[in-house]
Amino acid sequence: MNTSSRRIFWLIAVGAVLLMFGGAGSAPTTTATTTLSSDSSGSCDLADPAFTTWVPKEFECPICKTKNIFMVWGSYGSYIYQYPSKYQLIFWPFTDGPTCYSCKKCRLSVFLDDFEKIPAEKIAELRELLKTTSLPPQKERSEKESMEHPPYLDSPVSARLSVAEKVYRTLGKTDDEFWNHFYRVLAYHYDGEGKRAEALEARRKSIALTEKSLADKQNEGRRKDLLYILGAMRHFTNDDQGALKAFEEANKLEFSDKDLKPEQNKNYNEYLSHLIKEYIEMLKKGEGPRTKPQIGN
Ligand SMILES: [Zn+2]
């Protein structure tokens, strides 16, 4: 999934969230805020992980031709935009372990359908790169067992993502938005594995990329979204004063991306406004999502 399709993917669903709670008028503001608040209590039915499903499927590795079983996403709903990972502006499926595929033989590791989109001219270079990477060997399982529990799921997500980081560099990914998202996702998984120092380091990379994007005049209409990311990552790196400053600046802005329809811009702007308001209220009380469980729903 490339950066632009990912953005559209969740913006459309954000529109669906607002519609689900009663249309695009002023009513959703209150209703959606109530739903956002109920996340922290863990009692929100909509956040039940049973609503997202994965299905096993066989893939042939484009590099070593080995057959692997990976999971493809089967179903999800717009409730994923109310999961606590919204406080880091990352969403299912990227918050879920099956998302990063990894070949059991050559260790080629990338997100989802990128596995099947490796350009032929990059294969020789990737083959050499992968010789320099290491991952714990995957368990040998029969095809039936692999369909029930694909062996790649036993590798820590952060280890697979660390190989994916090198693969995407070799593929020539230079897009700051891609890498900003990548490091937020990596930090989230480090957190889930209890690797706090590594999570901090990944979030500092996200902060540096966000600051770079904010300095670029071409991103003028996206400042609200970028300042939200900056505030969130500052909060998650224990800089609450800096976070509050970013959220208060973001709160005065309106999101506008020229590639989106007015309705999509409006919906996403409202979604961000809810999150910013929530963050400001939490931070003023000395609270915030950093201290609450981020994984598992
Ligand atoms: Zn392979």
Boltz pocket constraint, residues with backbone or C-beta under 6 A from the ligand:
constraints:
  - pocket:
      binder: B
      contacts: [[A, 61], [A, 62], [A, 63], [A, 64], [A, 65], [A, 66], [A, 103], [A, 104], [A, 105], [A, 106], [A, 107], [A, 108]]
      max_distance: 6.0
